[in-house]
């Protein structure tokens, strides 16, 4: 949501850019026209189930936010997993849906 505000803030002086967090197994909708705190919507898992606000989920990522994460770097874990597999099935791309950007090529 913070990065979304950096990108879509109605005041151009607050539009600083940024890099949206990449996710796997998670789908969401971003509405650039919504107010801060309301832009990221409809979070679901790949099976279609909605995220539950107070439930804990195990995730991995390429970067930490704020401090060094404990444990092995995720790229080592992924490399080890890939080496152990005989066949890797095609994975689904999780690309967020962006509302209200039809014909706006700067936001597609």
N, CA, C and O atoms as a GROMACS GRO file, in nm:
protein
  432
    1UNK      N    1   0.083  -0.119   0.000
    1UNK     CA    2   0.000   0.000   0.000
    1UNK      C    3   0.088   0.126   0.000
    1UNK      O    4   0.055   0.223  -0.068
    2UNK      N    5   0.198   0.125   0.075
    2UNK     CA    6   0.286   0.242   0.077
    2UNK      C    7   0.346   0.269  -0.061
    2UNK      O    8   0.350   0.383  -0.106
    3UNK      N    9   0.392   0.164  -0.128
    3UNK     CA   10   0.450   0.182  -0.262
    3UNK      C   11   0.341   0.228  -0.359
    3UNK      O   12   0.365   0.311  -0.446
    4UNK      N   13   0.221   0.173  -0.342
    4UNK     CA   14   0.110   0.214  -0.426
    4UNK      C   15   0.083   0.364  -0.409
    4UNK      O   16   0.053   0.433  -0.507
    5UNK      N   17   0.095   0.414  -0.286
    5UNK     CA   18   0.076   0.557  -0.264
    5UNK      C   19   0.188   0.638  -0.329
    5UNK      O   20   0.164   0.746  -0.382
    6UNK      N   21   0.311   0.585  -0.327
    6UNK     CA   22   0.422   0.654  -0.394
    6UNK      C   23   0.397   0.665  -0.545
    6UNK      O   24   0.438   0.763  -0.608
    7UNK      N   25   0.332   0.566  -0.601
    7UNK     CA   26   0.308   0.565  -0.745
    7UNK      C   27   0.186   0.646  -0.785
    7UNK      O   28   0.187   0.716  -0.887
    8UNK      N   29   0.078   0.638  -0.705
    8UNK     CA   30  -0.052   0.689  -0.748
    8UNK      C   31  -0.104   0.806  -0.666
    8UNK      O   32  -0.221   0.841  -0.680
    9UNK      N   33  -0.023   0.865  -0.582
    9UNK     CA   34  -0.069   0.978  -0.501
    9UNK      C   35  -0.121   1.088  -0.593
    9UNK      O   36  -0.056   1.121  -0.692
   10UNK      N   37  -0.239   1.145  -0.563
   10UNK     CA   38  -0.294   1.249  -0.650
   10UNK      C   39  -0.207   1.375  -0.657
   10UNK      O   40  -0.215   1.450  -0.754
   11UNK      N   41  -0.124   1.398  -0.555
   11UNK     CA   42  -0.033   1.513  -0.556
   11UNK      C   43   0.097   1.471  -0.624
   11UNK      O   44   0.169   1.387  -0.571
   12UNK      N   45   0.128   1.528  -0.740
   12UNK     CA   46   0.248   1.484  -0.814
   12UNK      C   47   0.378   1.499  -0.735
   12UNK      O   48   0.475   1.429  -0.764
   13UNK      N   49   0.382   1.588  -0.637
   13UNK     CA   50   0.503   1.605  -0.556
   13UNK      C   51   0.527   1.486  -0.463
   13UNK      O   52   0.638   1.467  -0.413
   14UNK      N   53   0.422   1.406  -0.439
   14UNK     CA   54   0.437   1.287  -0.356
   14UNK      C   55   0.454   1.160  -0.439
   14UNK      O   56   0.471   1.052  -0.382
   15UNK      N   57   0.450   1.170  -0.570
   15UNK     CA   58   0.469   1.055  -0.657
   15UNK      C   59   0.619   1.030  -0.671
   15UNK      O   60   0.687   1.096  -0.750
   16UNK      N   61   0.669   0.934  -0.594
   16UNK     CA   62   0.812   0.909  -0.588
   16UNK      C   63   0.854   0.783  -0.663
   16UNK      O   64   0.973   0.754  -0.673
   17UNK      N   65   0.759   0.709  -0.715
   17UNK     CA   66   0.793   0.582  -0.778
   17UNK      C   67   0.815   0.476  -0.673
   17UNK      O   68   0.790   0.498  -0.555
   18UNK      N   69   0.862   0.362  -0.715
   18UNK     CA   70   0.885   0.252  -0.623
   18UNK      C   71   0.869   0.120  -0.694
   18UNK      O   72   0.835   0.115  -0.812
   19UNK      N   73   0.894   0.017  -0.623
   19UNK     CA   74   0.890  -0.118  -0.678
   19UNK      C   75   0.788  -0.199  -0.600
   19UNK      O   76   0.805  -0.222  -0.480
   20UNK      N   77   0.684  -0.242  -0.668
   20UNK     CA   78   0.581  -0.323  -0.601
   20UNK      C   79   0.640  -0.458  -0.562
   20UNK      O   80   0.724  -0.514  -0.633
   21UNK      N   81   0.596  -0.508  -0.449
   21UNK     CA   82   0.643  -0.638  -0.400
   21UNK      C   83   0.593  -0.747  -0.495
   21UNK      O   84   0.475  -0.749  -0.531
   22UNK      N   85   0.682  -0.835  -0.533
   22UNK     CA   86   0.644  -0.947  -0.619
   22UNK      C   87   0.596  -1.061  -0.531
   22UNK      O   88   0.653  -1.088  -0.425
   23UNK      N   89   0.491  -1.127  -0.576
   23UNK     CA   90   0.432  -1.233  -0.495
   23UNK      C   91   0.409  -1.356  -0.581
   23UNK      O   92   0.392  -1.347  -0.702
   24UNK      N   93   0.408  -1.471  -0.517
   24UNK     CA   94   0.372  -1.596  -0.583
   24UNK      C   95   0.262  -1.662  -0.501
   24UNK      O   96   0.270  -1.666  -0.379
   25UNK      N   97   0.162  -1.712  -0.567
   25UNK     CA   98   0.053  -1.778  -0.497
   25UNK      C   99  -0.049  -1.682  -0.439
   25UNK      O  100  -0.141  -1.723  -0.369
   26UNK      N  101  -0.033  -1.554  -0.468
   26UNK     CA  102  -0.121  -1.450  -0.414
   26UNK      C  103  -0.168  -1.361  -0.528
   26UNK      O  104  -0.089  -1.322  -0.614
   27UNK      N  105  -0.294  -1.330  -0.527
   27UNK     CA  106  -0.352  -1.242  -0.629
   27UNK      C  107  -0.415  -1.122  -0.558
   27UNK      O  108  -0.468  -1.135  -0.448
   28UNK      N  109  -0.410  -1.006  -0.623
   28UNK     CA  110  -0.475  -0.889  -0.565
   28UNK      C  111  -0.511  -0.790  -0.675
   28UNK      O  112  -0.463  -0.800  -0.788
   29UNK      N  113  -0.596  -0.697  -0.639
   29UNK     CA  114  -0.639  -0.592  -0.728
   29UNK      C  115  -0.586  -0.460  -0.673
   29UNK      O  116  -0.590  -0.437  -0.553
   30UNK      N  117  -0.536  -0.375  -0.761
   30UNK     CA  118  -0.490  -0.241  -0.722
   30UNK      C  119  -0.578  -0.139  -0.793
   30UNK      O  120  -0.594  -0.143  -0.915
   31UNK      N  121  -0.635  -0.048  -0.715
   31UNK     CA  122  -0.719   0.058  -0.771
   31UNK      C  123  -0.648   0.192  -0.748
   31UNK      O  124  -0.660   0.250  -0.641
   32UNK      N  125  -0.573   0.242  -0.849
   32UNK     CA  126  -0.500   0.367  -0.834
   32UNK      C  127  -0.588   0.486  -0.799
   32UNK      O  128  -0.540   0.584  -0.742
   33UNK      N  129  -0.717   0.480  -0.833
   33UNK     CA  130  -0.807   0.593  -0.806
   33UNK      C  131  -0.860   0.593  -0.663
   33UNK      O  132  -0.923   0.691  -0.622
   34UNK      N  133  -0.837   0.488  -0.588
   34UNK     CA  134  -0.886   0.480  -0.449
   34UNK      C  135  -0.795   0.560  -0.356
   34UNK      O  136  -0.683   0.595  -0.392
   35UNK      N  137  -0.845   0.588  -0.237
   35UNK     CA  138  -0.768   0.660  -0.136
   35UNK      C  139  -0.661   0.570  -0.076
   35UNK      O  140  -0.671   0.448  -0.082
   36UNK      N  141  -0.559   0.633  -0.017
   36UNK     CA  142  -0.453   0.559   0.053
   36UNK      C  143  -0.517   0.466   0.155
   36UNK      O  144  -0.610   0.504   0.227
   37UNK      N  145  -0.467   0.345   0.160
   37UNK     CA  146  -0.520   0.244   0.252
   37UNK      C  147  -0.632   0.161   0.191
   37UNK      O  148  -0.674   0.061   0.249
   38UNK      N  149  -0.680   0.203   0.074
   38UNK     CA  150  -0.789   0.132   0.008
   38UNK      C  151  -0.751   0.084  -0.132
   38UNK      O  152  -0.834   0.025  -0.201
   39UNK      N  153  -0.627   0.109  -0.174
   39UNK     CA  154  -0.589   0.076  -0.312
   39UNK      C  155  -0.570  -0.073  -0.335
   39UNK      O  156  -0.606  -0.124  -0.440
   40UNK      N  157  -0.513  -0.143  -0.239
   40UNK     CA  158  -0.491  -0.287  -0.254
   40UNK      C  159  -0.615  -0.359  -0.202
   40UNK      O  160  -0.655  -0.341  -0.087
   41UNK      N  161  -0.677  -0.439  -0.289
   41UNK     CA  162  -0.806  -0.500  -0.258
   41UNK      C  163  -0.808  -0.646  -0.303
   41UNK      O  164  -0.724  -0.691  -0.380
   42UNK      N  165  -0.908  -0.718  -0.252
   42UNK     CA  166  -0.941  -0.853  -0.300
   42UNK      C  167  -0.821  -0.947  -0.303
   42UNK      O  168  -0.791  -1.006  -0.407
   43UNK      N  169  -0.752  -0.961  -0.191
   43UNK     CA  170  -0.639  -1.053  -0.183
   43UNK      C  171  -0.690  -1.196  -0.175
   43UNK      O  172  -0.768  -1.230  -0.086
   44UNK      N  173  -0.645  -1.281  -0.268
   44UNK     CA  174  -0.683  -1.422  -0.268
   44UNK      C  175  -0.561  -1.508  -0.296
   44UNK      O  176  -0.463  -1.463  -0.355
   45UNK      N  177  -0.569  -1.632  -0.251
   45UNK     CA  178  -0.467  -1.730  -0.284
   45UNK      C  179  -0.498  -1.788  -0.422
   45UNK      O  180  -0.607  -1.766  -0.475
   46UNK      N  181  -0.404  -1.862  -0.479
   46UNK     CA  182  -0.426  -1.919  -0.612
   46UNK      C  183  -0.548  -2.009  -0.620
   46UNK      O  184  -0.608  -2.024  -0.726
   47UNK      N  185  -0.586  -2.070  -0.506
   47UNK     CA  186  -0.704  -2.158  -0.508
   47UNK      C  187  -0.834  -2.079  -0.499
   47UNK      O  188  -0.942  -2.138  -0.495
   48UNK      N  189  -0.825  -1.945  -0.494
   48UNK     CA  190  -0.943  -1.860  -0.490
   48UNK      C  191  -0.989  -1.822  -0.351
   48UNK      O  192  -1.077  -1.737  -0.336
   49UNK      N  193  -0.930  -1.882  -0.247
   49UNK     CA  194  -0.972  -1.850  -0.111
   49UNK      C  195  -0.919  -1.713  -0.071
   49UNK      O  196  -0.807  -1.676  -0.104
   50UNK      N  197  -1.003  -1.639   0.003
   50UNK     CA  198  -0.965  -1.504   0.047
   50UNK      C  199  -0.868  -1.511   0.163
   50UNK      O  200  -0.875  -1.603   0.245
   51UNK      N  201  -0.777  -1.415   0.170
   51UNK     CA  202  -0.687  -1.406   0.284
   51UNK      C  203  -0.767  -1.368   0.408
   51UNK      O  204  -0.859  -1.286   0.400
   52UNK      N  205  -0.731  -1.426   0.520
   52UNK     CA  206  -0.796  -1.398   0.647
   52UNK      C  207  -0.706  -1.302   0.724
   52UNK      O  208  -0.587  -1.330   0.742
   53UNK      N  209  -0.761  -1.190   0.769
   53UNK     CA  210  -0.682  -1.080   0.825
   53UNK      C  211  -0.591  -1.122   0.940
   53UNK      O  212  -0.476  -1.081   0.943
   54UNK      N  213  -0.637  -1.202   1.033
   54UNK     CA  214  -0.556  -1.234   1.151
   54UNK      C  215  -0.483  -1.368   1.140
   54UNK      O  216  -0.418  -1.410   1.236
   55UNK      N  217  -0.494  -1.434   1.026
   55UNK     CA  218  -0.427  -1.562   1.008
   55UNK      C  219  -0.282  -1.540   0.969
   55UNK      O  220  -0.249  -1.445   0.898
   56UNK      N  221  -0.193  -1.630   1.016
   56UNK     CA  222  -0.052  -1.621   0.981
   56UNK      C  223  -0.026  -1.709   0.859
   56UNK      O  224  -0.075  -1.821   0.850
   57UNK      N  225   0.053  -1.657   0.765
   57UNK     CA  226   0.089  -1.727   0.643
   57UNK      C  227   0.241  -1.735   0.635
   57UNK      O  228   0.311  -1.642   0.675
   58UNK      N  229   0.292  -1.845   0.583
   58UNK     CA  230   0.435  -1.859   0.560
   58UNK      C  231   0.465  -1.810   0.419
   58UNK      O  232   0.401  -1.854   0.323
   59UNK      N  233   0.561  -1.721   0.407
   59UNK     CA  234   0.595  -1.663   0.277
   59UNK      C  235   0.746  -1.661   0.261
   59UNK      O  236   0.820  -1.679   0.358
   60UNK      N  237   0.791  -1.638   0.140
   60UNK     CA  238   0.933  -1.615   0.116
   60UNK      C  239   0.944  -1.495   0.024
   60UNK      O  240   0.847  -1.455  -0.040
   61UNK      N  241   1.062  -1.439   0.017
   61UNK     CA  242   1.081  -1.324  -0.068
   61UNK      C  243   1.227  -1.304  -0.099
   61UNK      O  244   1.314  -1.365  -0.037
   62UNK      N  245   1.253  -1.217  -0.194
   62UNK     CA  246   1.391  -1.189  -0.235
   62UNK      C  247   1.454  -1.081  -0.151
   62UNK      O  248   1.576  -1.065  -0.153
   63UNK      N  249   1.376  -1.007  -0.078
   63UNK     CA  250   1.432  -0.897   0.002
   63UNK      C  251   1.355  -0.886   0.133
   63UNK      O  252   1.238  -0.922   0.142
   64UNK      N  253   1.423  -0.836   0.233
   64UNK     CA  254   1.357  -0.811   0.361
   64UNK      C  255   1.322  -0.664   0.370
   64UNK      O  256   1.376  -0.581   0.296
   65UNK      N  257   1.232  -0.633   0.459
   65UNK     CA  258   1.193  -0.495   0.481
   65UNK      C  259   1.237  -0.458   0.622
   65UNK      O  260   1.182  -0.507   0.720
   66UNK      N  261   1.336  -0.371   0.632
   66UNK     CA  262   1.375  -0.318   0.761
   66UNK      C  263   1.492  -0.386   0.830
   66UNK      O  264   1.570  -0.317   0.896
   67UNK      N  265   1.507  -0.517   0.817
   67UNK     CA  266   1.617  -0.583   0.887
   67UNK      C  267   1.655  -0.711   0.815
   67UNK      O  268   1.584  -0.759   0.727
   68UNK      N  269   1.768  -0.765   0.853
   68UNK     CA  270   1.815  -0.890   0.793
   68UNK      C  271   1.730  -1.006   0.844
   68UNK      O  272   1.705  -1.018   0.964
   69UNK      N  273   1.686  -1.089   0.753
   69UNK     CA  274   1.604  -1.204   0.790
   69UNK      C  275   1.692  -1.318   0.840
   69UNK      O  276   1.804  -1.336   0.791
   70UNK      N  277   1.643  -1.394   0.938
   70UNK     CA  278   1.720  -1.510   0.984
   70UNK      C  279   1.714  -1.623   0.881
   70UNK      O  280   1.625  -1.625   0.796
   71UNK      N  281   1.806  -1.716   0.889
   71UNK     CA  282   1.803  -1.833   0.801
   71UNK      C  283   1.880  -1.812   0.673
   71UNK      O  284   1.943  -1.708   0.651
   72UNK      N  285   1.872  -1.914   0.588
   72UNK     CA  286   1.943  -1.911   0.459
   72UNK      C  287   1.875  -1.816   0.363
   72UNK      O  288   1.754  -1.795   0.370
   73UNK      N  289   1.952  -1.758   0.272
   73UNK     CA  290   1.890  -1.673   0.168
   73UNK      C  291   1.795  -1.757   0.083
   73UNK      O  292   1.823  -1.874   0.054
   74UNK      N  293   1.684  -1.698   0.043
   74UNK     CA  294   1.581  -1.772  -0.030
   74UNK      C  295   1.635  -1.828  -0.162
   74UNK      O  296   1.592  -1.934  -0.205
   75UNK      N  297   1.730  -1.757  -0.227
   75UNK     CA  298   1.781  -1.808  -0.355
   75UNK      C  299   1.857  -1.939  -0.336
   75UNK      O  300   1.858  -2.021  -0.427
   76UNK      N  301   1.920  -1.960  -0.219
   76UNK     CA  302   1.986  -2.088  -0.193
   76UNK      C  303   1.882  -2.198  -0.173
   76UNK      O  304   1.900  -2.310  -0.223
   77UNK      N  305   1.776  -2.169  -0.102
   77UNK     CA  306   1.669  -2.267  -0.079
   77UNK      C  307   1.604  -2.305  -0.211
   77UNK      O  308   1.581  -2.423  -0.238
   78UNK      N  309   1.575  -2.205  -0.295
   78UNK     CA  310   1.512  -2.232  -0.425
   78UNK      C  311   1.606  -2.311  -0.515
   78UNK      O  312   1.562  -2.406  -0.580
   79UNK      N  313   1.733  -2.276  -0.519
   79UNK     CA  314   1.830  -2.348  -0.603
   79UNK      C  315   1.840  -2.494  -0.560
   79UNK      O  316   1.845  -2.583  -0.644
   80UNK      N  317   1.844  -2.518  -0.429
   80UNK     CA  318   1.851  -2.656  -0.380
   80UNK      C  319   1.726  -2.734  -0.420
   80UNK      O  320   1.736  -2.849  -0.463
   81UNK      N  321   1.610  -2.674  -0.405
   81UNK     CA  322   1.484  -2.738  -0.443
   81UNK      C  323   1.484  -2.773  -0.592
   81UNK      O  324   1.448  -2.884  -0.630
   82UNK      N  325   1.523  -2.677  -0.675
   82UNK     CA  326   1.523  -2.701  -0.819
   82UNK      C  327   1.620  -2.812  -0.859
   82UNK      O  328   1.590  -2.892  -0.947
   83UNK      N  329   1.737  -2.818  -0.793
   83UNK     CA  330   1.832  -2.925  -0.823
   83UNK      C  331   1.777  -3.063  -0.785
   83UNK      O  332   1.810  -3.162  -0.849
   84UNK      N  333   1.694  -3.070  -0.681
   84UNK     CA  334   1.639  -3.196  -0.633
   84UNK      C  335   1.522  -3.247  -0.718
   84UNK      O  336   1.486  -3.364  -0.708
   85UNK      N  337   1.462  -3.162  -0.798
   85UNK     CA  338   1.345  -3.200  -0.877
   85UNK      C  339   1.387  -3.259  -1.012
   85UNK      O  340   1.486  -3.217  -1.071
   86UNK      N  341   1.311  -3.356  -1.057
   86UNK     CA  342   1.336  -3.413  -1.189
   86UNK      C  343   1.259  -3.335  -1.297
   86UNK      O  344   1.308  -3.317  -1.408
   87UNK      N  345   1.139  -3.290  -1.262
   87UNK     CA  346   1.054  -3.215  -1.355
   87UNK      C  347   0.994  -3.097  -1.279
   87UNK      O  348   0.948  -3.112  -1.166
   88UNK      N  349   0.996  -2.982  -1.341
   88UNK     CA  350   0.934  -2.863  -1.283
   88UNK      C  351   0.815  -2.827  -1.371
   88UNK      O  352   0.831  -2.804  -1.491
   89UNK      N  353   0.697  -2.823  -1.312
   89UNK     CA  354   0.578  -2.786  -1.389
   89UNK      C  355   0.574  -2.635  -1.408
   89UNK      O  356   0.634  -2.560  -1.330
   90UNK      N  357   0.505  -2.592  -1.509
   90UNK     CA  358   0.490  -2.450  -1.535
   90UNK      C  359   0.413  -2.385  -1.421
   90UNK      O  360   0.311  -2.438  -1.376
   91UNK      N  361   0.461  -2.273  -1.375
   91UNK     CA  362   0.398  -2.203  -1.265
   91UNK      C  363   0.307  -2.092  -1.318
   91UNK      O  364   0.330  -2.037  -1.425
   92UNK      N  365   0.205  -2.061  -1.240
   92UNK     CA  366   0.114  -1.953  -1.276
   92UNK      C  367   0.178  -1.819  -1.244
   92UNK      O  368   0.237  -1.801  -1.137
   93UNK      N  369   0.167  -1.725  -1.336
   93UNK     CA  370   0.214  -1.589  -1.311
   93UNK      C  371   0.110  -1.517  -1.226
   93UNK      O  372  -0.008  -1.517  -1.259
   94UNK      N  373   0.154  -1.456  -1.120
   94UNK     CA  374   0.064  -1.378  -1.035
   94UNK      C  375   0.088  -1.230  -1.064
   94UNK      O  376   0.175  -1.166  -1.005
   95UNK      N  377   0.009  -1.177  -1.156
   95UNK     CA  378   0.018  -1.037  -1.194
   95UNK      C  379  -0.104  -0.965  -1.139
   95UNK      O  380  -0.216  -1.007  -1.164
   96UNK      N  381  -0.083  -0.857  -1.063
   96UNK     CA  382  -0.200  -0.788  -1.007
   96UNK      C  383  -0.290  -0.731  -1.116
   96UNK      O  384  -0.244  -0.692  -1.223
   97UNK      N  385  -0.419  -0.727  -1.086
   97UNK     CA  386  -0.513  -0.661  -1.174
   97UNK      C  387  -0.515  -0.514  -1.134
   97UNK      O  388  -0.523  -0.481  -1.016
   98UNK      N  389  -0.508  -0.425  -1.233
   98UNK     CA  390  -0.509  -0.282  -1.207
   98UNK      C  391  -0.642  -0.226  -1.260
   98UNK      O  392  -0.672  -0.239  -1.378
   99UNK      N  393  -0.720  -0.163  -1.172
   99UNK     CA  394  -0.850  -0.107  -1.210
   99UNK      C  395  -0.833   0.031  -1.273
   99UNK      O  396  -0.738   0.103  -1.244
  100UNK      N  397  -0.926   0.066  -1.360
  100UNK     CA  398  -0.940   0.201  -1.415
  100UNK      C  399  -0.818   0.248  -1.494
  100UNK      O  400  -0.781   0.365  -1.486
  101UNK      N  401  -0.755   0.160  -1.570
  101UNK     CA  402  -0.639   0.201  -1.649
  101UNK      C  403  -0.657   0.171  -1.798
  101UNK      O  404  -0.560   0.173  -1.873
  102UNK      N  405  -0.778   0.142  -1.840
  102UNK     CA  406  -0.803   0.114  -1.980
  102UNK      C  407  -0.756   0.231  -2.066
  102UNK      O  408  -0.787   0.347  -2.038
  103UNK      N  409  -0.681   0.200  -2.168
  103UNK     CA  410  -0.626   0.299  -2.262
  103UNK      C  411  -0.526   0.396  -2.198
  103UNK      O  412  -0.494   0.499  -2.258
  104UNK      N  413  -0.477   0.366  -2.080
  104UNK     CA  414  -0.371   0.447  -2.018
  104UNK      C  415  -0.244   0.364  -2.027
  104UNK      O  416  -0.214   0.286  -1.937
  105UNK      N  417  -0.169   0.381  -2.135
  105UNK     CA  418  -0.053   0.296  -2.161
  105UNK      C  419   0.061   0.319  -2.062
  105UNK      O  420   0.151   0.236  -2.053
  106UNK      N  421   0.058   0.428  -1.988
  106UNK     CA  422   0.158   0.451  -1.885
  106UNK      C  423   0.135   0.367  -1.761
  106UNK      O  424   0.222   0.357  -1.676
  107UNK      N  425   0.017   0.305  -1.750
  107UNK     CA  426  -0.016   0.226  -1.631
  107UNK      C  427  -0.056   0.084  -1.666
  107UNK      O  428  -0.108   0.014  -1.579
  108UNK      N  429  -0.034   0.040  -1.787
  108UNK     CA  430  -0.074  -0.095  -1.825
  108UNK      C  431   0.044  -0.187  -1.821
  108UNK      O  432   0.032  -0.306  -1.850
   0.00000   0.00000   0.00000
